[in-house]
Structure formats: C-alpha cells, structure tokens
Amino acid sequence: MKRYVSNFVKEKELLTIGESTFRSSIGLPLQLTYTSLIICTKGNAVVSVNFKNYLLKANDVLVLAEDYVTIIQRASNDFNAFYCLVDKTLAAEIAYDLPNQLFLYLNKYPFARPRGLEISLLYGWIDALKNIKNSCTPHQHIMYRNHLQNFFLKMAATVSFENLNLEKQYSRKEMLSWNFWELIGKYSNKERNVAFYAEKLHITPYYLSQITKDFLNDSPKGLIDRQVVLEIKTLLRTTEKSIKEIAEILNFEDTSYLARYFKRQTGITLTAYRK
C-alpha cells in the first residue's frame, strides 16, 4: 500500500512555502502539488525522482510535478530544505508566458545546481517570496505569479535547450503530448474542440485523451479550457477591450456564451475578475 508524507501539504492554498528537514518522510513518496520546488539550504540528501537518484547539496534545486514519484532515500543529519508548493490554478498562470522548451527540459532534467552569483540571487528570491507570502496586499496573487515566472524565466535563460534531442529522448506518445500542448498555444483562441487537435496530430480523440492523462496529467478538454481561460484573463487584465470584443477575438458566439463559459470554469464573473 502506497504511503505519503502527511505533514508536507497541509492545506489547499494557491501557494504554500516553508522549511523542513523531511526527517519523517525518508523512504516515503512525497505528496506533491501541481508544481513543487525543493531547494536544499543545508546538508545533503539522496532524492529519487521517477526512480533516478540525485545527490542534493546546499543550493541545489528540484522542480517536481504532481505525478513524479519522489522519495528522499537518505539525508545528512543537518539536511534542511526550503519548499514551495504551487496549486494547479496558479501554476497554469505562471506557465502561460514560459517557453514550451522549458517544460520539455524540466521533464527530462528536474535537477538544477546554481553557480556563482546565481546562488545569492536564489536566496534573495526566496526571501522576496517569503515577504510576498507574509504581505496582506490585494495584489498578492499577481505578485506570486510574477515572482515565480521570473524564477522560471531565469532558469530558461541559463539552461541549454540544444541538448534536447527530442526524437531520441522521447517516445512517440510523449512527443504527441508535447505537440498537442504547442497546438493549444497556437489555436486555442479559435478552436476549443478536441477533435480539431486530434485531426492535426493524425490520431483519434480517444487516443489523445489517453496520452494527455498519462503525460500531461489532464484531459485534452481540460488543457484546452485552461489555456482559453488564461487568454480571457489576460485580455481582461491587460487591455481595455469590451466583453464583446473579447468574445470575437476568442471565437465565442456571443457575450452570454463567453460569460457562462468563464463563470463555469472559474466560479467568478467576467466583471468581478476585471475589477
């Protein structure tokens, strides 16, 4: 029977941060959120991620997805780590402006070791995140998103994507999943039908559903809707366009349909979100 760490994810929040020795979790699979960061601040540990071992030393970073099998195999007596657990909704907003290649890279290489000036920048980033978490500003959600986007954009600027030999490193199913993700970014402002994307990939909607659940941890419709909602939010937040104009841009039949769609997906109205 699979057991999980009971004291890691304590409550449902957009973002949870903290520090831990993970002493009680050694040998057990960690229960992760949609996106999780573990940053070693002291000591060292051997961490297995999807059955591959990494030696985590001070300043090292792990970027983990919810479905990664992550087990701390052993740790030094002085091991301590900062963790940042990101909810699915916030993770989707963070990912919106990130390059797709970064997701491919992190899927293959979830481990990072900062060097030189990057180390002091990393701890400055952690301190700033703690400050945002402790603030009571009404803009906290936006600050979370921007701060975490900066982290991943900095990572994208420092890693090399040239080593990603996709044909050799990924199976056909994985490549179809990533190609589907790219198609969503390209066509979701006009197409919300799963069959459209399946046809583009030359597979059936059923097969597309199977592979996205295996590799992207969601249904095709769920992934499309997530992207469309982010498009709507971006237009509401960053432009003065009317609801009618937004409906036209995103190929909704009328404003009523757009309003119902957004309320069903988010639980709030278009007007309330824009305010």
WOTAKA-V108067 format. One record per residue. RES is the residue in one letter. SS is DSSP state (H for helix, E for strand, - for the rest). Layout:
# WOTAKA-V108067
RES | SS
RES | SS
This chain:
# WOTAKA-V108067
M | -
K | -
R | -
Y | E
V | -
S | -
N | -
F | -
V | -
K | -
E | -
K | -
E | -
L | -
L | E
T | E
I | E
G | E
E | E
S | E
T | -
F | -
R | H
S | H
S | H
I | -
G | -
L | -
P | E
L | -
Q | -
L | -
T | -
Y | -
T | E
S | E
L | E
I | E
I | E
C | E
T | E
K | E
G | -
N | E
A | E
V | E
V | E
S | E
V | E
N | -
F | -
K | E
N | E
Y | E
L | E
L | E
K | E
A | -
N | -
D | E
V | E
L | E
V | E
L | E
A | E
E | -
D | -
Y | -
V | -
T | E
I | E
I | E
Q | E
R | E
A | E
S | -
N | -
D | -
F | -
N | E
A | E
F | E
Y | E
C | E
L | E
V | E
D | -
K | H
T | H
L | H
A | H
A | H
E | H
I | H
A | H
Y | -
D | -
L | -
P | -
N | H
Q | H
L | H
F | H
L | H
Y | H
L | H
N | H
K | H
Y | -
P | -
F | E
A | E
R | E
P | -
R | -
G | -
L | H
E | H
I | H
S | H
L | H
L | H
Y | H
G | H
W | H
I | H
D | H
A | H
L | H
K | H
N | H
I | H
K | H
N | H
S | -
C | -
T | -
P | -
H | -
Q | H
H | H
I | H
M | H
Y | H
R | H
N | H
H | H
L | H
Q | H
N | H
F | H
F | H
L | H
K | H
M | H
A | H
A | H
T | H
V | -
S | -
F | -
E | -
N | -
L | -
N | -
L | H
E | H
K | H
Q | H
Y | -
S | -
R | H
K | H
E | H
M | H
L | H
S | H
W | H
N | H
F | H
W | H
E | H
L | H
I | H
G | H
K | H
Y | H
S | -
N | -
K | -
E | -
R | -
N | -
V | H
A | H
F | H
Y | H
A | H
E | H
K | H
L | H
H | -
I | -
T | -
P | H
Y | H
Y | H
L | H
S | H
Q | H
I | H
T | H
K | H
D | H
F | H
L | -
N | -
D | -
S | -
P | H
K | H
G | H
L | H
I | H
D | H
R | H
Q | H
V | H
V | H
L | H
E | H
I | H
K | H
T | H
L | H
L | H
R | H
T | H
T | -
E | -
K | -
S | -
I | H
K | H
E | H
I | H
A | H
E | H
I | H
L | -
N | -
F | -
E | -
D | -
T | H
S | H
Y | H
L | H
A | H
R | H
Y | H
F | H
K | H
R | H
Q | H
T | H
G | -
I | -
T | -
L | H
T | H
A | H
Y | H
R | H
K | -
